[in-house]
Amino acid sequence: MAIATSSRSRAIRLAWLDAFTAGAGLGYLAHAYREVVVANPAVIGLVLLLVFAVAYLVRTVVRALRRANSRVDTIFAEELGKKPSPRPR
């Protein structure tokens, strides 16, 4: 269990680092292309809405796949528990 917690903590730190890097990059681009950002707020808003929708969809798919994986694991565990012993009698 300690290994899972450690890898989860590391994954969270990496996610924060990725988010910071993406934010810094977007901030730089917004500063460099200030006129474009001010001239096209509707397009930028729609793109942000699309990005959030895709992120929500990916989150939903990942949750569904994890749920299905746990069901498959349960089925395998039940079936393997019913399997006769491989030793000859």
C-alpha positions as CSV (number, residue, x, y, z in Angstrom):
1,M,0.0,0.0,0.0
2,A,2.9,2.3,0.7
3,I,4.1,2.0,-2.9
4,A,0.7,3.0,-4.3
5,T,0.5,6.0,-2.0
6,S,4.0,7.1,-3.1
7,S,3.2,6.7,-6.8
8,R,-0.1,8.5,-6.4
9,S,1.6,11.4,-4.6
10,R,4.2,11.5,-7.3
11,A,1.5,11.5,-10.0
12,I,-0.2,14.4,-8.3
13,R,3.0,16.4,-8.1
14,L,3.7,15.7,-11.8
15,A,0.1,16.8,-12.6
16,W,0.6,20.1,-10.8
17,L,3.9,20.6,-12.6
18,D,2.2,19.9,-15.9
19,A,-0.6,22.4,-15.1
20,F,1.9,25.0,-14.1
21,T,3.9,24.5,-17.3
22,A,0.8,24.7,-19.4
23,G,-0.3,27.9,-17.6
24,A,3.0,29.5,-18.0
25,G,3.0,28.7,-21.7
26,L,-0.5,30.0,-22.2
27,G,0.4,33.2,-20.2
28,Y,3.4,33.7,-22.5
29,L,1.3,33.2,-25.6
30,A,-1.4,35.5,-24.3
31,H,1.2,38.2,-23.6
32,A,2.8,37.8,-27.0
33,Y,-0.5,37.8,-29.0
34,R,-2.4,40.3,-26.9
35,E,-4.1,41.9,-29.9
36,V,-5.4,38.5,-31.1
37,V,-6.7,37.6,-27.6
38,V,-8.6,40.9,-27.3
39,A,-9.9,40.8,-30.8
40,N,-11.4,37.3,-30.6
41,P,-12.9,36.7,-27.2
42,A,-15.8,34.6,-28.5
43,V,-13.6,32.1,-30.3
44,I,-11.3,31.8,-27.3
45,G,-14.4,31.2,-25.1
46,L,-15.7,28.5,-27.3
47,V,-12.3,26.8,-27.5
48,L,-12.1,26.9,-23.7
49,L,-15.6,25.4,-23.4
50,L,-14.6,22.7,-25.9
51,V,-11.5,21.9,-23.9
52,F,-13.5,21.6,-20.7
53,A,-16.1,19.4,-22.4
54,V,-13.3,17.1,-23.8
55,A,-11.7,16.9,-20.3
56,Y,-15.0,15.9,-18.8
57,L,-15.6,13.3,-21.4
58,V,-12.1,11.8,-20.9
59,R,-12.8,11.8,-17.1
60,T,-16.1,10.0,-17.7
61,V,-14.5,7.4,-20.0
62,V,-11.7,6.7,-17.6
63,R,-14.1,6.2,-14.7
64,A,-16.2,3.8,-16.9
65,L,-13.2,1.8,-17.9
66,R,-11.9,1.5,-14.3
67,R,-15.4,0.3,-13.2
68,A,-15.5,-2.2,-16.0
69,N,-12.0,-3.4,-15.2
70,S,-12.9,-4.0,-11.6
71,R,-16.0,-6.0,-12.7
72,V,-13.8,-8.1,-15.0
73,D,-11.3,-8.7,-12.2
74,T,-14.2,-9.8,-9.9
75,I,-15.5,-12.2,-12.6
76,F,-12.0,-13.6,-13.1
77,A,-11.5,-14.1,-9.3
78,E,-14.9,-15.9,-9.0
79,E,-14.2,-18.2,-12.0
80,L,-10.6,-19.0,-10.9
81,G,-11.9,-19.8,-7.5
82,K,-14.3,-22.4,-8.9
83,K,-11.6,-24.0,-11.1
84,P,-10.7,-27.6,-10.1
85,S,-7.3,-28.3,-8.7
86,P,-4.7,-29.2,-11.4
87,R,-3.3,-32.0,-9.2
88,P,-4.3,-35.5,-10.3
89,R,-6.4,-37.5,-7.9
